[in-house]
Structures are given as structure tokens and as C-alpha cells.
């Protein structure tokens, strides 16, 4: 979504407009969820829910551009993802048994085989490289915003992204899938 439209939706959401918030969510949630799948694994949905609850709670205090909002959103997502990983490691949570209910169509679409495969390839990278690739390439954030979210210098983000992409390019499964 162009920044102009995102800014309009952002301002409307800040004034309490549900349609404005829905536009933000529809535009940004898929990339937030993809990022959290790499960061928090099976607990990405929980971290995403917590992220959006945080956004709802503090949106009225946010000041900035659409690009700054993306950075703010992914910073929150990163913190919620890290919190979720800590919570799971502390509680040693057992996997929930299958409910037998039919999967939701939206969930099935989000779990498309090629997307899941690509995310698993990125998740196999070292954590700093995986986060840099997800934020820079998948979420489309700029180097400065990504550096701010990760608490790193821009040069370190560039290097982590480059190393991650190079590692992916030489991965045997990726080379096989590309027919190289």
C-alpha cells in the first residue's frame, strides 16, 4: 500500500475509526506475521495478537509518518516475539492437541506451501541474518529503521542482510528449486 494511503488510514485509526485500523491491519499484518513466524516459530500468532493489542492501546500516542509507523509496528512485533519465545522456554509449553476442526480458509492461504518453505529457509539462518532479511526484504523496511528496531548500526544490518541473502542463494534446496 502506498504511504499516502497508509497515512490516511493511520490518521483515521488514531481518531478511532475502525475502517482506518482495518486498513492498517490488512496492509501490514501479513508481513508482521511472516516476520514473527521466523522469530517466534509456532507461537507467531500469539505474538502477532499481542503486537496488535499493543498498537491499539498506544496508537493515539504515536506521532510520525507511515514509514515511521511501520518501524514502530515491527519494533513492537520484535519485542512481542522475543517475549513469546521467553515465555515458551520458561513454561515448556506442550503442543496443543489437534481439535479436529476444519482449518480456516485464511489460515490455509497464509500457510501456503511455498511461503512456509521460504520462511523455513530464512528461519534456518543465524538469528541476526534472519531478522535482517525479514525486515529489509520481506517487510520492506529501510536500513535505518531496521537498524533502530534491531539495536544495531546500519552497516551491521547491511552486512547481516547481505550474508543472509548470500547464504540463501547458495543453499542446496534453494538451488535445486531454482533449477541451478
Residue frames as qw, qx, qy, qz and C-alpha x, y, z in Angstrom:
[[0.000, 0.891, 0.455, 0.000, 0.00, 0.00, 0.00],
 [0.376, 0.582, -0.047, 0.720, 1.39, 3.43, -0.89],
 [0.329, -0.149, -0.511, 0.780, 2.49, 5.59, 2.04],
 [0.228, -0.168, -0.093, -0.954, -0.14, 8.19, 1.15],
 [0.679, -0.310, -0.478, -0.462, -2.99, 5.71, 1.65],
 [0.653, -0.211, -0.625, 0.373, -1.34, 4.23, 4.73],
 [0.149, 0.041, -0.318, 0.935, -1.01, 7.71, 6.25],
 [0.468, -0.261, -0.216, -0.816, -4.71, 8.40, 5.63],
 [0.767, -0.290, -0.555, -0.141, -5.64, 5.09, 7.28],
 [0.526, -0.060, -0.546, 0.650, -3.24, 5.76, 10.15],
 [0.078, -0.147, 0.183, -0.969, -4.70, 9.19, 10.90],
 [0.640, -0.283, -0.335, -0.631, -8.23, 7.80, 10.73],
 [0.751, -0.205, -0.611, 0.141, -7.31, 4.91, 13.06],
 [0.331, 0.036, -0.467, 0.819, -5.76, 7.35, 15.51],
 [0.337, -0.164, 0.054, -0.926, -9.12, 9.13, 15.64],
 [0.482, 0.019, 0.743, -0.463, -10.84, 5.85, 16.50],
 [0.689, 0.382, -0.219, -0.576, -12.02, 4.92, 13.01],
 [0.792, -0.123, 0.596, -0.055, -12.41, 1.13, 12.80],
 [0.794, 0.589, 0.139, 0.049, -12.16, 1.15, 8.99],
 [0.209, 0.871, -0.425, 0.131, -8.83, 3.01, 9.19],
 [0.477, -0.516, 0.700, -0.127, -7.48, 0.45, 11.64],
 [0.870, 0.205, 0.443, -0.070, -8.76, -2.40, 9.47],
 [0.621, 0.769, -0.138, 0.065, -6.88, -0.93, 6.53],
 [0.083, -0.761, 0.625, -0.153, -3.67, -0.79, 8.59],
 [0.688, -0.246, 0.664, -0.162, -4.16, -4.36, 9.75],
 [0.860, 0.428, 0.274, -0.044, -4.94, -5.75, 6.28],
 [0.475, 0.832, -0.271, 0.099, -1.93, -3.97, 4.81],
 [0.049, 0.718, -0.631, 0.289, 0.65, -4.77, 7.45],
 [0.786, -0.330, 0.423, -0.309, -0.45, -7.90, 9.30],
 [0.962, 0.266, -0.052, 0.027, 0.72, -10.44, 6.67],
 [0.525, 0.600, -0.427, 0.427, 4.32, -9.16, 6.84],
 [0.373, -0.594, 0.498, -0.510, 4.20, -8.88, 10.64],
 [0.925, -0.142, 0.254, -0.246, 3.04, -12.48, 10.83],
 [0.859, 0.424, -0.212, 0.194, 5.72, -13.66, 8.39],
 [0.170, 0.678, -0.509, 0.502, 8.39, -11.87, 10.42],
 [0.570, -0.458, 0.483, -0.482, 7.09, -13.39, 13.65],
 [0.989, 0.084, -0.017, -0.117, 6.99, -16.88, 12.10],
 [0.666, 0.480, -0.408, 0.399, 10.75, -16.59, 11.67],
 [0.024, -0.563, 0.496, -0.660, 11.29, -15.01, 15.08],
 [0.511, -0.257, 0.555, -0.604, 8.78, -16.91, 17.26],
 [0.064, 0.073, -0.979, -0.179, 8.04, -20.03, 15.21],
 [0.231, -0.418, -0.859, -0.185, 4.82, -21.81, 16.16],
 [0.211, -0.636, -0.544, 0.506, 3.93, -19.01, 18.55],
 [0.191, 0.100, 0.280, 0.935, 3.84, -16.30, 15.89],
 [0.246, -0.610, -0.574, -0.488, 0.04, -15.94, 16.05],
 [0.516, -0.694, -0.416, 0.281, 0.18, -15.23, 19.78],
 [0.432, -0.321, 0.033, 0.842, 2.98, -12.69, 19.33],
 [0.064, 0.314, 0.464, 0.826, 1.08, -11.04, 16.46],
 [0.352, -0.720, -0.562, -0.205, -2.05, -10.75, 18.60],
 [0.521, -0.631, -0.238, 0.523, -0.05, -9.16, 21.39],
 [0.353, -0.018, 0.251, 0.901, 1.57, -6.82, 18.88],
 [0.094, -0.496, -0.495, -0.707, -1.75, -5.53, 17.58],
 [0.467, -0.739, -0.479, 0.081, -3.15, -5.20, 21.11],
 [0.491, -0.427, -0.055, 0.758, -0.15, -3.02, 21.94],
 [0.170, 0.193, 0.400, 0.880, -0.73, -0.96, 18.79],
 [0.266, -0.679, -0.569, -0.381, -4.42, -0.48, 19.63],
 [0.532, -0.676, -0.363, 0.358, -3.52, 0.60, 23.16],
 [0.421, -0.543, 0.068, 0.723, -0.85, 3.14, 22.14],
 [0.438, 0.467, 0.513, 0.572, -1.88, 4.25, 18.65],
 [0.043, -0.946, -0.300, -0.117, -3.32, 7.53, 19.88],
 [0.442, -0.809, 0.180, 0.344, 0.14, 8.50, 21.20],
 [0.702, 0.069, 0.431, 0.563, 2.04, 7.62, 18.01],
 [0.214, 0.897, -0.035, -0.385, 3.38, 10.58, 16.06],
 [0.327, -0.424, 0.667, 0.518, 5.12, 10.17, 12.74],
 [0.456, 0.397, -0.479, -0.636, 4.94, 9.18, 9.11],
 [0.945, 0.091, -0.071, -0.305, 3.68, 5.96, 7.58],
 [0.683, 0.417, -0.545, 0.251, 7.28, 4.74, 7.32],
 [0.050, -0.422, 0.644, -0.636, 7.88, 5.53, 10.98],
 [0.782, -0.155, 0.221, -0.561, 4.68, 3.68, 11.82],
 [0.906, 0.224, -0.354, -0.054, 6.00, 0.58, 10.05],
 [0.395, 0.429, -0.642, 0.498, 9.18, 0.82, 12.08],
 [0.398, -0.335, 0.475, -0.710, 7.21, 1.29, 15.30],
 [0.901, -0.006, -0.021, -0.434, 4.98, -1.68, 14.46],
 [0.848, 0.262, -0.443, 0.127, 7.88, -4.02, 13.69],
 [0.111, 0.455, -0.635, 0.614, 9.75, -2.89, 16.82],
 [0.655, -0.231, 0.359, -0.624, 6.69, -3.85, 18.87],
 [0.941, 0.156, -0.195, -0.226, 6.43, -7.15, 16.95],
 [0.563, 0.429, -0.624, 0.332, 10.07, -7.93, 17.65],
 [0.172, -0.370, 0.626, -0.664, 9.65, -7.33, 21.37],
 [0.809, -0.071, 0.211, -0.544, 6.45, -9.41, 21.50],
 [0.868, 0.301, -0.390, -0.063, 8.17, -12.20, 19.53],
 [0.336, 0.413, -0.695, 0.483, 11.12, -12.24, 21.92],
 [0.456, -0.274, 0.489, -0.691, 8.74, -12.16, 24.91],
 [0.905, 0.063, -0.049, -0.417, 6.80, -15.09, 23.46],
 [0.726, 0.344, -0.572, 0.165, 9.98, -17.14, 22.95],
 [0.036, 0.378, -0.678, 0.629, 10.98, -16.45, 26.57],
 [0.674, -0.162, 0.289, -0.660, 7.52, -17.36, 27.87],
 [0.924, 0.164, -0.259, -0.229, 7.52, -20.64, 25.98],
 [0.570, 0.371, -0.649, 0.341, 11.01, -21.56, 27.13],
 [0.196, -0.339, 0.601, -0.696, 10.05, -20.83, 30.75],
 [0.732, -0.038, 0.314, -0.604, 6.82, -22.80, 30.70],
 [0.098, -0.206, 0.945, 0.236, 7.99, -25.60, 28.40],
 [0.632, 0.264, 0.182, -0.706, 4.56, -25.49, 26.89],
 [0.462, 0.077, 0.867, 0.169, 3.30, -28.73, 25.38],
 [0.149, 0.004, -0.561, -0.814, 1.87, -28.61, 21.89],
 [0.584, 0.140, 0.344, -0.721, -1.91, -28.38, 21.85],
 [0.436, 0.140, 0.878, 0.139, -3.66, -31.48, 20.55],
 [0.084, -0.113, -0.561, -0.816, -5.42, -31.10, 17.22],
 [0.413, 0.163, 0.427, -0.788, -9.03, -30.00, 17.60],
 [0.366, 0.284, 0.872, 0.158, -10.31, -31.85, 14.57],
 [0.317, 0.790, 0.290, -0.438, -11.96, -28.68, 13.29],
 [0.671, 0.562, 0.285, 0.392, -11.54, -27.75, 9.67],
 [0.452, -0.246, 0.008, 0.857, -8.79, -25.17, 9.13],
 [0.182, 0.816, 0.216, -0.504, -9.80, -21.58, 8.49],
 [0.695, 0.623, 0.243, 0.264, -9.52, -20.61, 4.81],
 [0.087, 0.959, -0.219, 0.159, -7.43, -17.53, 5.68],
 [0.578, -0.609, 0.540, 0.056, -5.04, -19.65, 7.74],
 [0.843, 0.181, 0.458, 0.217, -4.74, -22.16, 4.90],
 [0.502, 0.828, 0.059, 0.242, -3.91, -19.37, 2.46],
 [0.176, -0.905, 0.369, -0.113, -1.31, -17.93, 4.84],
 [0.656, -0.422, 0.622, 0.064, 0.26, -21.34, 5.21],
 [0.768, 0.599, -0.147, -0.171, 0.73, -21.82, 1.51],
 [0.949, -0.112, 0.097, 0.278, 3.41, -24.42, 0.95],
 [0.621, 0.490, -0.041, 0.611, 5.84, -22.18, -0.88],
 [0.166, -0.818, 0.152, -0.530, 5.54, -19.40, 1.70],
 [0.818, -0.545, 0.162, -0.092, 6.03, -21.83, 4.56],
 [0.904, 0.115, 0.041, 0.410, 9.03, -23.35, 2.79],
 [0.370, 0.676, -0.095, 0.630, 10.60, -19.93, 2.15],
 [0.416, -0.782, 0.182, -0.428, 10.07, -18.86, 5.76],
 [0.926, -0.347, 0.116, 0.091, 11.62, -22.10, 6.99],
 [0.752, 0.366, -0.035, 0.547, 14.68, -21.42, 4.83],
 [0.052, 0.750, -0.160, 0.640, 15.01, -17.91, 6.30],
 [0.697, -0.648, 0.111, -0.287, 14.39, -19.19, 9.83],
 [0.957, -0.074, -0.030, 0.279, 17.34, -21.58, 9.40],
 [0.421, 0.657, -0.208, 0.590, 19.70, -18.62, 9.04],
 [0.391, -0.145, -0.527, 0.741, 21.54, -17.28, 12.08],
 [0.068, -0.748, -0.595, 0.288, 19.10, -15.10, 14.05],
 [0.096, -0.643, 0.051, 0.758, 20.71, -11.74, 13.15],
 [0.031, -0.125, 0.684, 0.718, 20.68, -12.61, 9.44],
 [0.014, -0.477, -0.865, -0.155, 17.11, -13.98, 9.54],
 [0.052, -0.768, -0.438, 0.465, 15.78, -10.85, 11.23],
 [0.076, -0.527, 0.283, 0.798, 17.66, -8.54, 8.87],
 [0.021, 0.076, 0.806, 0.586, 16.39, -10.40, 5.78],
 [0.034, -0.607, -0.793, 0.034, 12.81, -10.45, 7.07],
 [0.066, -0.778, -0.282, 0.558, 12.75, -6.77, 7.97],
 [0.059, -0.513, 0.395, 0.760, 14.66, -5.49, 4.93],
 [0.071, 0.069, -0.807, -0.583, 13.42, -7.80, 2.17],
 [0.116, -0.442, -0.884, -0.096, 10.08, -9.19, 3.29],
 [0.107, -0.759, -0.499, 0.405, 8.75, -6.25, 5.31],
 [0.423, 0.680, 0.263, 0.538, 10.46, -3.72, 3.03],
 [0.363, -0.904, -0.086, 0.211, 11.86, -1.52, 5.80],
 [0.425, 0.817, -0.290, 0.259, 14.82, 0.73, 5.11],
 [0.674, 0.173, -0.532, 0.482, 18.25, 0.18, 6.63],
 [0.016, -0.380, 0.395, -0.836, 17.94, 2.94, 9.23],
 [0.711, -0.314, 0.033, -0.628, 14.57, 1.71, 10.51],
 [0.925, -0.018, -0.380, 0.009, 15.77, -1.89, 10.59],
 [0.473, 0.300, -0.526, 0.639, 18.91, -0.85, 12.46],
 [0.306, -0.395, 0.298, -0.813, 16.80, 1.02, 15.00],
 [0.868, -0.216, -0.135, -0.426, 14.49, -1.98, 15.54],
 [0.917, 0.037, -0.347, 0.192, 17.38, -4.41, 15.95],
 [0.504, -0.843, 0.142, 0.122, 19.52, -2.05, 18.01],
 [0.778, -0.047, 0.321, 0.539, 22.39, -2.30, 15.53],
 [0.050, -0.591, 0.263, 0.761, 24.33, 0.08, 13.35],
 [0.690, 0.581, 0.000, -0.432, 23.18, 0.45, 9.72],
 [0.318, 0.594, -0.721, -0.163, 26.40, -1.12, 8.45],
 [0.255, -0.156, 0.927, -0.225, 25.80, -4.21, 10.61],
 [0.654, 0.400, 0.455, -0.453, 22.27, -4.50, 9.18],
 [0.568, 0.658, -0.339, -0.359, 23.58, -4.25, 5.61],
 [0.128, 0.464, -0.877, -0.004, 26.18, -6.93, 6.29],
 [0.427, 0.037, 0.834, -0.348, 23.72, -9.26, 8.05],
 [0.687, 0.521, 0.205, -0.463, 21.24, -8.86, 5.19],
 [0.472, 0.647, -0.543, -0.252, 23.90, -9.47, 2.54],
 [0.049, -0.337, 0.933, -0.116, 25.27, -12.53, 4.36],
 [0.559, 0.197, 0.679, -0.434, 21.79, -13.93, 4.85],
 [0.685, 0.599, -0.005, -0.414, 20.87, -13.47, 1.20],
 [0.322, 0.593, -0.725, -0.137, 24.18, -14.98, 0.07],
 [0.263, -0.174, 0.918, -0.241, 23.69, -17.95, 2.36],
 [0.664, 0.379, 0.465, -0.446, 20.18, -18.44, 0.99],
 [0.570, 0.668, -0.298, -0.374, 21.41, -18.17, -2.61],
 [0.285, 0.482, -0.828, -0.028, 23.89, -20.99, -2.06],
 [0.592, -0.131, 0.667, -0.433, 21.58, -23.25, -0.04],
 [0.095, -0.080, 0.929, 0.348, 21.24, -26.61, -1.85],
 [0.248, 0.531, 0.791, -0.175, 17.43, -26.74, -1.52],
 [0.233, 0.793, 0.107, -0.553, 17.09, -23.28, -2.99],
 [0.043, 0.503, -0.657, -0.560, 19.50, -24.01, -5.83],
 [0.179, 0.150, 0.959, 0.163, 17.57, -27.24, -6.58],
 [0.252, 0.674, 0.606, -0.339, 14.25, -25.44, -6.52],
 [0.195, 0.781, -0.150, -0.574, 15.61, -22.79, -8.90],
 [0.888, 0.430, 0.157, 0.049, 16.89, -25.48, -11.24],
 [0.108, 0.882, -0.459, -0.018, 20.51, -24.31, -10.87]]
